[in-house]
Amino acid sequence: MKKTILFSMAMAVASLLGSCADDVEMKYPPTHELSNLPVVEGIHDGVKAPMYWSVYEYCMMQNAAGVNNNDMDLTSDQWDEIVDWVATELKPHGYDMICTDGFIPMLAKDESGYMTHYGSQALKDIVEKCKAKGLKLGVYDNPLWIHGPKETKIEGTDYTFADLFYNGKNKDKLSHPTAKDMSFSWAVAENPGCREYIDGFFKHYKEMGVEFIRMDFLSWYEDGQDRNIGVTGRGYGRENYALAMRYIAESAKKYGIFTSLVMPHLYADAQVESLYGNMVRIVADTGTGGWWHCSAQDKGKSYRTWPNCMNMFDGFTYWSHISGRNKVILDGDFIRLNTFDTDAEKQTVVSLQLMAGGPVAASDQKSTIKDDMIYYTNDELLALNKDGFVGKPLSDQLNDSNNEIWYGQMTNGDYVLGIFNRNESTKTTTVNFSDLGIQGEKQIRDLWTHTDEGKASSITVNIRAHGCKIVKLN
């Protein structure tokens, strides 16, 4: 896959555009509203955000060093080292999965036509390496990508992969009829055999022992648009997109596989994605990471199309209304702690994910993490993830400082309050618990310093630049 090249193109265009003049609140025309979408029962029941490690940073650094995607790889020995390191350092704290990403070639090498190898390594071998250490493998792939030869038979049908491609019919549904698709061969949902192809995809991974799929470039499938690149392909239409997401949800539920939706436009208030996905990206790619991606990039702005928000904080804030227990999970993308400048920033980026009920997706490597592992392994804070906690900001308006106050309730009745400071200097903030619907005095415990701070009905804190204070109230 050519994800790295495309990412570089997007960043270059974004740099040329600077702070785009076309920023708007994400209000969509009525044509994006779809009626009578079938519900896939139970897709969100009891599902919580994953905690895992991703190869993303490794791939990004390889690319920055000039390694071509086709030449990028991880050897068997490298995988052994990764698995052992994650099992030793992260698994004791609840991180139970390693996940592949794009960049490295994704190859189909058997008669199934589905992906079997990640570079030189068979996925089944990586699964076994993970399983031996009590870990799972998540895979970056998309049920709408066609990897195998066109003559490959779709199991249980008389159709082949050739029947999945756009066939020139229903041209009126295409967003850009004369465009050519960049990088990917897409399966068109309404074509005969596509439903069975998608079902076979999830069956393939379930039999392999994979229970997490991270599927990317969804906006390119829906309407062939990327705000930073422009036209990326035909775009197969909103109805086709919704149908594809429904088929994916049905089969993922059937086989017990968690779906992570990446690069969606989130049209019509994420109508399709919140109905059919377990988790959805709400921010641009991590890229070089740091405070820029966490809070600063295009701060206070939102856009109609992908990427809707350019920093994690704005993304979590803007889309907070669609998340909650037994609802779709918001994904702030990967964390690269080594790219942050201060301890305060490192605490903030981890705290933000957990306060919003998002995943903690570590991507630092053994060679880059240095002394930062302590920020990934704060068990008092990670207890929020174990509980399935999902907090909300006091305001979901992007230019309202009240969006720096987050709160929510754990299943045992305890409240958790997060106060952030996105400013460039120390900020004093007072929060009266009654303003959050919390009555009376509460015992206050700081989850970063692991100290009890007494009983009160309010809290006043001085928070250094880019820092936070996370307290439990009981």
C-alpha positions in Angstrom: 0.0 0.0 0.0 1.1 3.5 -0.7 0.0 5.1 2.5 3.3 6.8 3.3 3.5 8.5 -0.1 -0.1 9.6 0.2 0.4 10.9 3.8 3.4 12.9 2.6 1.3 14.4 -0.3 -1.4 15.3 2.2 1.0 17.0 4.6 2.7 18.9 1.8 -0.7 20.2 0.5 -1.7 21.1 4.0 1.5 23.1 4.5 0.9 25.0 1.3 -2.7 25.8 2.4 -1.7 26.7 5.9 -4.7 27.6 8.0 -7.5 26.9 5.4 -9.9 29.6 4.8 -12.8 27.2 4.1 -13.1 26.0 7.7 -16.8 25.6 8.6 -18.8 23.8 11.3 -19.7 20.3 10.1 -23.2 20.9 8.9 -24.2 18.8 6.0 -26.8 19.1 3.2 -29.9 16.9 3.5 -28.6 14.6 0.7 -26.3 13.0 3.3 -29.2 11.9 5.5 -30.1 8.3 4.8 -33.4 6.9 6.0 -34.3 3.4 7.2 -30.8 2.1 7.7 -31.0 -1.4 9.2 -29.7 -1.8 12.7 -27.1 -4.5 13.4 -28.2 -5.6 16.9 -25.6 -5.7 19.7 -22.7 -4.3 17.8 -21.8 -1.9 20.6 -22.9 -3.9 23.6 -20.2 -4.3 26.2 -17.4 -3.1 23.9 -14.7 -0.9 25.3 -11.7 0.9 23.7 -8.7 -1.3 23.0 -5.2 -0.7 24.5 -2.5 -1.8 22.2 0.9 -1.1 20.5 1.2 -0.2 16.8 4.1 -0.5 14.3 3.1 3.0 13.0 6.1 4.9 14.4 8.5 2.3 13.1 7.1 2.7 9.6 7.0 6.4 9.8 10.6 6.6 10.8 11.6 4.1 8.1 9.8 6.3 5.5 11.5 9.4 6.9 14.9 7.7 6.4 14.1 7.1 2.7 13.0 3.5 2.8 10.5 2.8 0.0 7.2 1.1 1.0 7.9 -1.9 -1.2 11.2 -2.4 0.6 9.9 -1.9 4.1 9.7 -4.9 6.3 10.1 -6.5 9.8 12.0 -9.7 10.1 11.1 -12.7 12.2 13.7 -11.7 14.8 12.4 -8.1 14.9 8.9 -9.4 15.5 10.3 -11.6 18.3 11.8 -8.6 19.9 8.7 -6.5 19.6 6.4 -9.1 21.0 8.7 -9.8 23.9 9.1 -6.1 24.7 5.3 -5.4 24.6 4.6 -8.5 26.7 7.1 -7.4 29.3 6.5 -3.7 29.5 2.9 -3.1 28.4 0.9 -6.3 28.8 1.0 -6.3 32.7 -0.9 -2.9 32.5 -3.7 -4.1 30.2 -2.3 -3.7 26.7 -3.2 -7.0 25.1 -2.6 -6.5 21.4 0.0 -5.6 18.7 -1.3 -4.1 15.5 0.1 -3.8 12.0 -0.4 -0.7 9.9 0.0 0.4 6.2 3.4 1.1 4.6 4.7 -2.5 4.6 3.4 -4.6 1.7 0.1 -6.4 2.3 0.2 -9.6 0.3 -2.2 -12.4 -0.6 -0.3 -15.6 -1.1 -2.8 -18.4 -1.0 -5.9 -19.4 -2.9 -8.3 -17.5 -0.6 -7.2 -14.2 -2.2 -7.2 -12.5 1.2 -4.2 -11.0 2.9 -1.8 -13.6 4.3 1.5 -11.9 4.6 2.7 -8.6 6.1 5.9 -8.1 4.2 8.0 -11.2 4.4 6.2 -12.6 7.4 3.1 -14.8 7.3 0.3 -13.2 9.5 -0.4 -16.6 11.0 3.2 -16.8 12.3 3.0 -13.3 13.9 -0.3 -14.4 15.5 1.4 -17.4 17.0 4.3 -15.3 18.3 1.8 -13.0 20.0 -0.3 -15.8 21.3 2.8 -17.4 22.9 3.2 -14.3 25.0 -0.5 -13.8 25.8 -1.1 -11.1 23.2 -3.4 -10.8 20.2 -2.6 -9.5 16.7 -4.7 -6.7 15.1 -4.4 -6.2 11.4 -4.5 -3.1 9.2 -6.7 -4.2 6.2 -9.9 -3.2 4.6 -12.8 -5.6 3.6 -13.3 -3.4 0.5 -9.7 -3.8 -0.7 -9.2 -6.5 -3.3 -5.8 -8.2 -2.8 -6.0 -11.4 -4.8 -6.1 -12.2 -8.6 -9.4 -11.4 -10.5 -10.0 -15.1 -11.2 -10.2 -16.0 -7.5 -13.5 -17.6 -6.6 -15.6 -16.1 -3.8 -16.3 -18.9 -1.4 -19.9 -20.2 -1.5 -20.7 -18.4 -4.8 -20.2 -18.7 -8.5 -18.6 -15.2 -8.5 -15.0 -14.3 -8.7 -13.0 -11.2 -7.6 -13.5 -9.8 -11.0 -17.2 -9.3 -10.3 -16.3 -7.1 -7.3 -14.8 -4.3 -9.4 -16.8 -1.4 -10.8 -18.4 -2.6 -14.0 -19.5 0.6 -15.6 -23.1 0.4 -14.4 -24.9 2.9 -12.1 -22.5 5.7 -13.2 -25.0 8.2 -11.8 -24.1 7.1 -8.3 -20.4 7.9 -8.7 -19.0 11.1 -7.3 -16.4 11.4 -10.0 -17.2 9.1 -13.0 -14.1 10.0 -15.0 -11.6 9.7 -12.2 -9.3 6.8 -11.6 -8.9 5.3 -8.1 -5.7 6.0 -6.4 -3.8 3.1 -4.9 -6.6 0.7 -4.1 -8.8 -1.8 -5.9 -12.2 -1.4 -4.4 -15.0 -3.9 -4.1 -18.3 -2.2 -4.9 -20.9 -3.1 -2.3 -23.9 -3.4 -4.6 -22.2 -5.9 -6.9 -23.2 -9.5 -6.7 -20.8 -11.5 -4.5 -19.6 -8.5 -2.5 -21.6 -9.4 0.6 -20.1 -12.9 0.5 -16.6 -11.5 -0.2 -16.8 -9.3 3.0 -18.1 -12.3 5.0 -15.2 -14.4 3.7 -12.8 -11.6 4.8 -13.9 -11.7 8.4 -14.0 -15.5 8.4 -10.5 -15.6 7.1 -9.2 -13.4 9.9 -11.2 -15.2 12.6 -9.8 -18.5 11.6 -6.3 -17.0 11.7 -7.0 -15.8 15.3 -7.3 -12.0 14.5 -10.1 -10.2 16.3 -9.3 -6.5 15.4 -9.3 -4.9 12.0 -8.3 -1.4 11.3 -9.8 -0.3 8.0 -8.6 2.9 6.3 -9.3 5.4 3.6 -13.1 5.1 3.9 -13.7 8.7 2.6 -12.0 7.7 -0.6 -14.5 4.9 -1.1 -17.5 7.0 -0.2 -17.0 10.0 -2.5 -13.4 9.9 -3.7 -12.5 13.1 -1.8 -9.8 14.0 0.6 -9.7 17.6 1.8 -5.9 17.8 1.7 -5.4 16.0 -1.6 -8.6 16.6 -3.6 -10.1 14.0 -5.8 -8.8 10.5 -5.0 -11.0 8.3 -7.2 -14.5 7.6 -8.4 -16.3 7.6 -5.1 -18.9 4.9 -5.1 -21.7 6.9 -3.5 -23.3 7.3 -0.1 -25.7 4.4 -0.5 -22.9 2.0 -1.6 -20.9 3.2 1.4 -23.7 2.6 3.9 -24.4 -0.8 2.3 -20.7 -1.7 2.6 -20.6 -0.6 6.3 -23.7 -2.6 7.0 -22.2 -5.8 5.5 -19.0 -5.2 7.4 -20.9 -4.7 10.7 -23.0 -7.8 10.1 -20.0 -10.1 9.4 -17.8 -8.5 12.1 -20.5 -9.1 14.7 -21.0 -12.7 13.4 -17.3 -13.6 13.9 -16.6 -11.5 17.0 -14.2 -9.0 15.3 -13.7 -5.4 16.5 -13.9 -2.8 13.7 -11.9 0.4 13.7 -13.0 2.8 11.0 -10.4 5.2 9.7 -10.5 8.3 7.5 -14.4 8.6 7.4 -16.1 11.8 6.4 -18.6 11.4 9.2 -21.3 13.0 7.1 -24.7 13.6 8.7 -23.4 13.6 12.2 -21.6 10.3 11.7 -24.9 8.6 10.9 -23.4 5.6 9.2 -20.2 5.2 11.2 -21.8 5.5 14.6 -24.4 2.9 13.6 -22.0 0.3 12.0 -18.5 0.7 13.5 -17.1 -0.2 16.9 -14.5 2.7 16.8 -14.1 5.7 14.5 -11.2 8.1 13.9 -12.1 11.7 14.7 -8.7 13.4 13.9 -6.1 13.6 11.2 -3.2 11.1 11.2 -0.7 11.3 14.1 2.2 12.0 11.7 5.1 13.5 13.5 3.0 13.7 16.7 3.8 16.1 19.5 1.6 18.9 20.9 0.9 19.9 17.3 -1.2 16.8 16.7 -2.5 16.6 20.3 -3.9 20.2 20.5 -2.4 22.9 18.4 -2.9 22.1 14.7 -5.8 24.2 13.4 -7.0 24.7 16.9 -10.7 25.6 17.2 -11.5 24.6 13.6 -13.7 21.9 12.0 -14.3 21.0 8.4 -17.0 19.3 6.3 -14.8 16.5 5.0 -12.0 14.3 6.1 -10.0 15.2 8.0 -12.8 16.9 10.0 -10.5 18.0 12.9 -6.8 18.4 12.8 -5.9 17.8 16.5 -7.0 15.2 19.0 -8.4 17.6 21.5 -10.8 19.3 19.0 -11.8 15.9 17.6 -12.7 14.4 20.9 -14.5 17.6 21.9 -16.5 18.0 18.7 -17.6 14.4 18.5 -18.1 13.8 22.2 -21.9 13.8 21.7 -21.9 10.5 19.7 -19.8 8.5 22.2 -20.7 6.9 25.5 -21.1 3.4 27.1 -22.5 1.0 24.5 -22.0 3.6 21.8 -19.3 4.1 19.1 -15.8 4.7 20.5 -13.8 7.8 19.5 -10.3 7.2 18.2 -7.6 9.9 18.6 -5.0 7.9 16.6 -1.6 6.8 17.8 0.5 8.2 20.6 4.2 8.9 20.2 5.3 10.1 23.6 8.9 10.7 22.5 7.7 13.5 20.2 6.4 15.6 23.1 8.5 18.3 24.7 7.4 18.2 28.3 6.2 15.8 31.0 3.0 17.9 31.2 2.2 17.2 27.5 2.9 13.5 27.9 0.4 13.3 30.8 -2.2 15.3 28.8 -2.1 13.1 25.7 -2.6 9.9 27.6 -5.2 11.5 30.0 -7.2 12.9 27.1 -7.7 9.5 25.4 -8.8 7.9 28.7 -11.1 10.8 29.7 -12.8 10.6 26.3 -13.2 6.8 26.5 -10.8 6.3 23.5 -8.1 3.8 23.0 -4.5 4.1 24.2 -2.6 3.1 21.1 1.1 3.4 22.0 3.5 3.5 19.1 6.8 4.4 20.7 9.5 1.8 20.1 12.0 0.2 22.5 14.6 2.4 20.9 12.7 5.7 21.3 10.6 5.3 24.5 13.5 6.2 26.9 12.0 7.1 30.3 8.5 7.7 29.0 7.0 4.2 29.7 5.7 5.6 33.0 3.1 7.6 31.2 1.7 4.5 29.5 1.6 2.4 32.7 -0.2 4.6 35.3 -2.6 1.8 36.5 -4.8 4.2 38.5 -5.5 6.1 35.3 -5.7 3.0 33.1 -8.5 1.8 35.4 -10.8 4.1 33.5 -10.3 2.0 30.4 -10.9 -1.2 32.3 -14.1 0.2 33.6 -15.3 1.3 30.2 -15.4 4.9 31.3 -16.5 7.6 28.8 -16.3 11.2 29.9 -17.7 14.4 28.4 -16.5 17.9 28.1 -18.3 20.7 30.0 -18.8 22.3 26.5 -18.4 20.7 23.1 -17.8 24.0 21.4 -14.3 24.2 19.9 -13.6 27.8 21.0 -15.1 27.5 24.5 -12.4 27.1 27.2 -15.0 24.9 29.1 -14.0 22.1 26.7 -10.9 21.8 28.8 -13.0 20.4 31.7 -14.0 16.8 31.3 -15.9 14.6 33.7 -17.8 11.3 33.9 -18.9 8.5 36.2 -17.4 5.1 36.7 -19.6 2.0 37.2 -18.9 2.0 41.0 -20.4 5.5 41.3 -17.1 7.4 41.6 -16.7 10.5 39.4 -13.6 11.3 37.4 -12.7 15.0 36.7 -10.1 16.1 34.2 -9.0 19.7 34.0 -6.7 20.5 31.0 -4.7 23.6 30.0 -4.1 24.0 26.3 -2.6 27.5 26.8 1.0 28.5 26.6 1.3 29.6 30.2 0.1 28.5 33.6 -3.7 28.7 34.1 -5.8 28.8 37.3 -9.1 26.9 37.1 -11.9 26.5 39.7 -14.5 23.8 39.3 -17.5 23.6 41.6 -18.7 20.0 41.6 -22.3 21.1 41.7 -21.9 22.6 38.2 -21.2 19.0 37.0 -24.3 17.7 38.8 -22.1 16.3 41.7 -23.7 17.2 45.0 -21.9 17.6 48.4 -18.3 17.1 49.4 -16.2 14.4 47.8 -12.9 12.8 48.6 -10.3 14.0 46.0 -7.6 11.7 44.8 -5.0 12.8 42.2 -4.5 10.0 39.7 -1.1 11.1 38.5 0.5 11.9 41.8 -1.4 9.0 43.5 -2.2 11.3 46.5 -5.3 12.0 48.5 -6.1 15.7 48.7 -8.9 15.7 51.3 -12.6 16.4 51.1 -14.3 19.3 49.3 -17.1 20.4 47.1 -14.9 22.2 44.6 -11.3 22.3 43.4 -9.0 25.1 42.4 -5.8 24.2 40.5 -2.9 25.9 38.9 -2.0 23.9 35.8 1.2 24.5 33.9 1.2 25.1 30.1 -0.1 22.0 28.2 -0.7 20.2 31.4 -3.6 18.6 33.2 -5.0 17.4 36.5 -7.0 14.2 36.7 -8.8 13.4 40.0 -11.2 10.8 41.2 -14.1 11.9 43.4 -15.8 9.5 45.8 
